[in-house]
Amino acid sequence: MNSMTNNNIKLITLVGMMGSGKTSCGSVLAKKLGISFLDIDSIIELEENLKISEIFEKFGEEYFRLIEEKVIFLKVSEYLRQNVKAIISLGGGGFESKKTREFLLNNSKVIWLNSDIKVLSKRVGKAFNRPMIKGNVETNIEMLLNKRIKNYQKSHLKINTDNLSVNDLCNKIIKGIL
């Protein structure tokens, strides 16, 4: 499959908690569909010349969220203007901004990659430098999810990633967008 099958869908935005598979699935999905992959956190790190954890440490979450919103609007608007098809991977909190959320819901197919808290804890527990996770991983993830779930639920499509390989998840998304 070389191009996105539904010609009405130009952009797919993956949202969900850290560890839900947005980046790993997004890059594989983009390759499968033969389209661009846009990882918002990676773009921020490149533009700021700092890791996300360093941005949080030096400047705080509010500063990061402002940069994140700016990058989302600039990059997504650019893709829309150029009629580029792409998979967009949003950071876990990137869907919290009402302005960003409405923009993405109106201009892309938003898919919530949902996972059980225990599954997320296992995946995230292996990673380092997660600025939103301090102390008990499972407790922190649960608190963040409780705060974010009402916004994630506004997505066009919800897919549970718990027992899916990246390949199976990509296939499920492709079926969901046809």
Secondary structure as the mmCIF struct_conf table of DSSP 4:
data_model
#
loop_
_struct_conf.conf_type_id
_struct_conf.id
_struct_conf.beg_label_comp_id
_struct_conf.beg_label_asym_id
_struct_conf.beg_label_seq_id
_struct_conf.end_label_comp_id
_struct_conf.end_label_asym_id
_struct_conf.end_label_seq_id
BEND BEND1 SER A 3 SER A 3
BEND BEND2 THR A 5 ASN A 6
TURN_TY1_P TURN_TY1_P1 ASN A 7 ASN A 8
STRN STRN1 LEU A 11 VAL A 15
BEND BEND3 MET A 17 MET A 17
TURN_TY1_P TURN_TY1_P2 MET A 18 GLY A 19
BEND BEND4 SER A 20 GLY A 21
HELX_RH_AL_P HELX_RH_AL_P1 LYS A 22 LEU A 33
TURN_TY1_P TURN_TY1_P3 GLY A 34 GLY A 34
STRN STRN2 SER A 36 ASP A 39
HELX_RH_AL_P HELX_RH_AL_P2 ILE A 40 GLU A 48
TURN_TY1_P TURN_TY1_P4 ASN A 49 ASN A 49
BEND BEND5 LEU A 50 LEU A 50
HELX_RH_AL_P HELX_RH_AL_P3 ILE A 52 PHE A 59
HELX_RH_AL_P HELX_RH_AL_P4 GLU A 61 ARG A 81
TURN_TY1_P TURN_TY1_P5 GLN A 82 ASN A 83
STRN STRN3 ALA A 86 SER A 89
TURN_TY1_P TURN_TY1_P6 GLY A 92 PHE A 95
BEND BEND6 SER A 97 SER A 97
HELX_RH_AL_P HELX_RH_AL_P5 LYS A 98 ASN A 107
BEND BEND7 SER A 108 SER A 108
STRN STRN4 LYS A 109 ASN A 114
HELX_RH_AL_P HELX_RH_AL_P6 ILE A 117 GLY A 125
TURN_TY1_P TURN_TY1_P7 LYS A 126 LYS A 126
TURN_TY1_P TURN_TY1_P8 PRO A 131 MET A 132
BEND BEND8 GLY A 135 GLY A 135
HELX_RH_AL_P HELX_RH_AL_P7 VAL A 137 TYR A 152
TURN_TY1_P TURN_TY1_P9 GLN A 153 LYS A 154
BEND BEND9 SER A 155 HIS A 156
STRN STRN5 LEU A 157 ASN A 160
TURN_TY1_P TURN_TY1_P10 ASP A 162 ASN A 163
HELX_RH_AL_P HELX_RH_AL_P8 VAL A 166 ILE A 177
#
